[in-house]
Amino acid sequence: MLAGALFSSMIPLSYAQSIPEIKISVNDTQCDPMALSVTAGKVRFIIKNNSMRALEWEILKGVRVVAERENIAPGFYQKMTVDLEPGHYATTCGLLTNPRGSLVVNAAAGSQGYQVKRQDIIAIEAEYKYLLVTQTQALEAQVQAWQGSKVPADLVRQYAGMLVFARGFASDAADDKLVVAKVSRRALLAQVSLWKRRARENTLSLFKITQLLQQQLLASEPTSVAWHGLTADLTQFEKVLTPVMHKLDSKRLSALHLHIEQWRDIDSLAVRQQLHADLGKIATQLKLEKS
């Protein structure tokens, strides 16, 4: 104890005072505040337990626990200093059934920020290739399992989502087989099987992926099927780009997420135009070029 106290007394006062402090209280149902925004670097969190039971408070990055304080007794508080990188995080708020809070860590003013590397883009394109291969395999299995005259709704949605990318790696076989009055299962299976082979043989550039999504956003009024398919495509785009965009521009990523959620609630040309602009700005930030 004496050694710890002596060590603490040796820390320069200016250093201790330079670390910003954020106060959070946790009750039985939520955190207060639920949304936090800080600057990257060291931050000291002061967590007060205003609930009726002992609890823990965690900072999460996906499923990974970045930092935590456990067994905070009712009526007491604990301090936790964390060195945070720019990005989006979640916080736990007592019981696992309680909603999670959000923590946005912004890049420090004047910092050069994250510099996108070529390997970042290669990794994203490789992940997309894997996703397209596995999704075309799953779609082929759905077509093979389809029985009866009516095309299953889930198959239609999966098909609509994949059709967007098929125009990139199989443009000669990207006609919509589901728009006809009587759908040919044989023709559909042949098309999807070709997509699966082409997805294995080709790797779409991130520039092309972004371009295909932009084109679909500004296509003529989408049907409900195309709407659901494109919504899934945009959500997947956000998920794949999240690791890099968290480092590069977390605010831009937040804007994309917000506009996807808005469009998920109701389709409108204004929101689609905003999403189109979001993708264009992301492409510029990632320095994507036509290959």
KOLKEMAR-848877 format. One record per residue: residue in one letter; z, y, x of N, C-alpha, C in turn. Coordinates in steps of 0.02 Angstrom, whole numbers, plus 50000, padded with zeros to 5 digits. Layout:
AZYXZYXZYX
...
REM end
This chain:
M500004994050042500005000050000500005006250043
L500435006250097500475011950142499815013150176
A499495007650199498845008350233498335011250186
G498345009050122497865011650073497975019050062
A498615021050056498765028050045498565032250104
L498685029650165498505033250226497745034050230
F497375028750211496645029050213496395034350164
S496705034450103496495039250053496615046350076
S497185047450112497355054250134496885056550189
M496545051850222496095053750276495395055550251
I495245054350186494595056150159494565063650151
P494055066950178494005074250173494015076450100
L494385081750085494435084250017493755086349989
S493345089350032492685091650010492255085849987
Y492345079950020491955074050002492165071649933
A492835071249923493095068849859492875073449802
Q492885079949814492705084749762491955084849749
S491555082449796490825082949788490545077549742
I490955072549726490715067149682490815069249610
P490285069649571490355071649500490735066349461
E491125068549411491525064049371491285064249299
I491245058349269491045057649199491595054049162
K491835056949107492365053849068492075050249008
I492295044048998492085039948942492695037148908
S492715037448842493235033948805492915028348764
V493265022848759493015017048722493505015348667
N493265015448604493705013548549493515006548525
D493725004848465493604997948440492874996648422
T492475001848414491785000948390491245003548436
Q491415008348481490885011348522491185015248581
C490715017748623490895022248677490825029548653
D491175033948686491095041148672491075044848739
P490485047348760489845047348723489475040648731
M488995039548685488585033548689488005034348738
A487785040548748487215041948793487455046248851
L487315043848912487515047448972486895049049014
S486915054649049486375056549094486685059449157
V486515056649215486805058849278486255059349330
T486425062449386485965062949442486085057149490
A485545054549519485595048849564486075050349622
G486395045049645486895045749698487565043349674
K488095045449708488765043249690489035047049629
V489295043249582489585045949521490245042349509
R490755046149490491395043149474491485043149398
F491565037149370491675036449298492425035449285
I492685039149236493385038549216493385035649146
I493595029349140493535025649078494215025149044
K494275027848984494905027748946494845022648890
N495345018448883495345013448830495725016148769
N495355018048718495655020548656495635015248600
S495565008948621495545003548571496225000148567
M496254994848528496894991448517496964985248562
R496474984048606496514978148649496254979848718
A496424975648767496164976548834495404975448833
L495054979248875494324978648875494054979748945
E493394978648950493044980149012492464984748997
W492254988449048491674993049041491194991349098
E490564990249080490064988149129489454992649127
I489134993249184488474996249190487984990649203
L487464990149161486994984649165486294987049181
K485944983149220485234984249234484884977949211
G484624977949149484384971849120484974967249106
V484964961249134485534956649126486004956949186
R485834960849236486244961249297486804966349290
V487404964449308487974969049307487964973049372
V487864979649365487834984049424488544985749447
A488984987149399489684988849416490104987649353
E490754986449362491184985249304491904986749321
R492284988149268493014988549272493294983949218
E493724979349237493984974349191494714975749174
N494924972749118495624972749097495924979849095
I495574984349063495854991049053496314990648992
A496954991849002497444991048948497374996648896
P497554995248833497535000448781497935006648801
G497625012448794497965018748810497915020648883
F497655016348926497595017748997496865019149017
Y496785021449078496105022649103496045019849174
Q495425018749194495275016749263494685020849288
K494655021649354494105025249385493645020449421
M493015022249424492515018049458491975022549487
T491885022049553491365025949586490775021449603
V490175023549582489575019549590489025023749621
D488645020749666488065024049696487445021649658
L487165025949616486635023949570485955026349591
E485455022049583484755023949594484455026449529
P483925030649533483605033049471483385027149428
G483435027949362483215022849316483605022849252
H483475018049209483805017249145484295011349149
Y484895012549126485415007449125485725006949056
A486095001749044486475000948982487215000449001
T487655002148953488375001448964488664997348907
T489154993148922489504989548870490034994048841
C490204992748778490694997048744491214992748710
G491614989148749492144984948721491884978148700
L491944976548636491734970048611490984969048621
L490784962748633490074961248643489664962748581
T489984962748522489634964248460489514971648450
N489854975848489489764983048484489084985148513
P488784990548488488154992848517488264995148589
R487744994348629487784996548699487605003948705
G487915007048754487735013948769487155014248817
S486895020248828486335021148875486545025748931
L486285024448990486415028449049485755029849084
V485565036149086484955038149120485145041349186
V484875038749241485005041549308484375044949332
N484405051449339483825055349358483805056449434
A483205056949461483125058349532483425065249549
A483715065849606484015072149627483485077549635
A483645083649615483175089249622482995090249695
G482355091149707482115092449775481975086149814
S482165080249786482025074149822481295072249814
Q481015068849862480315066949860480195061549808
G480725057949789480655052749740480325046549767
Y480215041849724479945035449744479195036049757
Q478965033049811478255032949827477975026049809
V477485026049763477195019749741476815016549799
K476925010049807476595006249860476045001849830
R475565000149871475024995949847475294989249823
Q475814986649856476094980249836476414980649766
D476644986649746476914987549679476364986049627
I475784988949638475224988049592474984980849592
I474954977849651474744970849657475224966249619
A475874967649624476374963649589476304964249513
I476164970349489476064971449417475444967649393
E474904968149431474284964649412474374957149413
A474764954649460474894947449464475314945149404
E475794949249384476204947449326475784947549263
Y475334952349258474884952649200474434946449198
K474184944449256473754938449258474134932449232
Y474754931649254475164926049231475264926449155
L475404932349130475524933149058474894931549018
L474314933849041473694932649005473514925149006
V473634921849062473494914749066473944910849018
T474594912249020475064908548976474944910148903
Q474764916448888474654918248818474014915348790
T473494914848831472874911648807472984904148798
Q473394901148841473564894048833473934892948767
A474414897348753474794896748690474344897948630
L473884902748636473424904148581472954898248568
E472724895048621472304889148614472674883648577
A473304882648595473714877548562473804879148488
Q473884885548471473954887548401473324886048362
V472744887448392472114886048357472024878548347
Q472194874648398472134867348392472594864548338
A473174867648329473664865148280473524867748209
W473074872548204472934875648139472594870648092
Q472874870048033472574865847981472544869747916
G472064868047875471984871647812471474877147817
S471354880747762470844885847760471094892747781
K471734894047771472014900547786472274900847858
V472064905947895472284906847964473004909147965
P473454905748001474164907848003474244914948028
A474714918547999474824925548016475004926448090
D475414921948116475614922548187475014921648233
L474574917048215473964915948255473534922248254
V473484925348195473084931448188473354937048233
R474014937848233474314943148274474214941848348
Q474314935648370474214933848440473484934848460
Y473044933148416472324933948430472154941348436
A472404945448391472264952648393472514955748458
G473104953648480473374956348542472964954348603
M472724948148603472344945648661471634948348661
L471364949948602470684952448597470594958948637
V471114963048640471094969248678470924967848751
F471254962948781471164961448852470544957148865
A470354953148815469744949048822469134953448834
R469154959548809468594964148820468544966248893
G469074964648931469054966249002468824960449045
F469054954349029468874948649072468374943849039
A468194945148976467694940948943467304945148893
S467004950548917466664955248873466084952048835
D465804946748863465244943348829465484938748774
A466144938048766466424933648714467024937048681
A466954943448667467514947248640467374949748569
D466914946448533466804948248464467364945248421
D467564948848369468124946748328467914941148281
K468164935148294467974929348254468344928948187
L468844933348177469244933048117469034937948063
V468524942048077468324947048027467854944147975
V467574938347988467104935247941467494932247882
A467154931447826467474928847766467714921647776
K467314917647808467504910647820467564909547896
V468164908847920468284908147992468114901048014
S467714900648068467544894148096468064892248149
R468444886948135468964884748182468634882548247
R468054879448242467704877048302467484882848347
A467194888048316466974893848354467564897548384
L468104898048346468714901448369469004897748429
L469034891148425469324887248480468894887848542
A468234887848534467784888548592467884895348626
Q467964900548585468074907148613468734907648651
V469264905248620469934905748651469964901448714
S469634895748714469614891448774469254894948830
L468724898748813468374902648864468824908148891
W469194911348847469674916548869470174913648919
K470424907748904470914904548948470624903449017
R470004901049020469684899849085469564906349122
R469314911349086469184917849119469824921149142
A470364920349104471004923349125471244920349190
R471104913949201471294910649264470854912949321
E470214914149307469724915649359469734923049380
N469984927349336469934934549349470624937849347
T470674943249384471284947349382471084954449361
L471344956449303471194963249280471574968349322
S471234973649341471574979049377472034982749328
L472554985849354473004989649311472634995549280
F472154998349317471735003649290471375001249227
K471074995249231470704992449175471164990949116
I471744988149130472234986549077472424992949039
T472574998249077472755004649046472175007349005
Q471575006949032470985009448998470865005648933
L470934999148933470834995148872471334996948818
L471954998048836472465000048788472305007048760
Q472085011548803471905018248780471325018048730
Q470825014048747470245013448702470445010748634
Q470885005848633471095002848569471505007748529
L471905011948563472315016748527471895021748488
L471325023648516470905028648483470315025548446
A470355018848436469835015648396469905017748323
S469435015848282469475017548211470125014848182
E470325017348124470965015548094471095008048098
P471625006048133471754998948141471994995548077
T471824989248070472104985248015472834983648033
S473204980947986473894979148000473934973848055
V473424969348058473414964248109473324967448178
A472814971848183472694975248247473294979548267
W473614982448218474194986748230474754982648262
H474904976848233475434972648261475244970048330
G474604968248338474384965748403474444970948457
L474234977048443474254982448492474974984648507
T475394984548455476094986248466476414981448516
A476254974948508476514969948555476234971148625
D475594973048629475274974348694475614980248729
L475764985548692476074991448721476794989948743
T477144986048703477834984148721477824980048786
Q477344975648792477274971548852477094975948912
F476664980848902476474985548955477094989148981
E477504991648934478114995148953478584990548993
K478654984348971479104979649004478884978049075
V478224976949084477964975149149478024980949198
L477924987049174477944992949218478644995649229
T479134993349191479804996249194480104996449264
P480084990949304480404991349371480144996949414
V479484998049414479195003249456479305010149425
M479195010749359479245017249327479965019749325
H480455015149325481155017349330481265021249394
K480965018849449481045022249513480625028549518
L480045028249486479565033749493479705039549446
D479795038049382479895043349332480205040249269
S480865039949268481205036849211481095040749147
K480995047349152480885051349091480215049649059
R479715048549101479065046649074479105039849039
L479475035249069479575028749038479945029248972
S480445033648969480815034748907480365037548853
A479915042148872479455045048824478985039748795
L478745035348839478305029948816478675025448767
H479295023648785479695019348741479805022648673
L479965029048673480085032748611479465032748566
H478885033948596478275034348557478055027448531
I478195022148570478055015448545478485013948484
E479135015848488479585014648432479375018648371
Q479155024848382478925028948326478315025748293
W477855023248333477255020148307477405013448273
R477925010148298478135003848267478375005048195
D478695010848185478955012448118478395014448070
I477925018448094477375020648051476785022748094
D476185020548074475585022148111475355029248094
S475185033048144474895039648133474445041348192
L473925045048179473465046948232473825051148285
A474285055448264474645059748311475035055648362
V475385050448338475775046348384475315042248430
R474755039848402474285036148444473985040548498
Q473855046848481473605051548531474125052948585
Q474765053148564475305054248612475365048248659
L475305042148631475325036148672474745035948720
H474165038048696473565038348740473705042948798
A474015048748784474175053548837474705050748884
D475205047148857475725043948898475405039248949
L474945035048926474615030248971474215033849025
G473885039249005473495043049054473935046149108
K474515048749088474975051749137475275046449183
I475425040649155475685035249196475155032949247
A474535032449224473995030549269473925035549326
T474005041849311473965047049363474545046449412
Q475145045349385475735044649429475685038549474
L475395033249448475315027149488474695027449533
K474315032849527473715033949567473215028349558
L473115026449495472655021049480471935023549486
E471505019449514470805021249522470375015649496
K469785017449470469315012449446469085008249504
S469135001549494468944997049548468254994249537
REM end
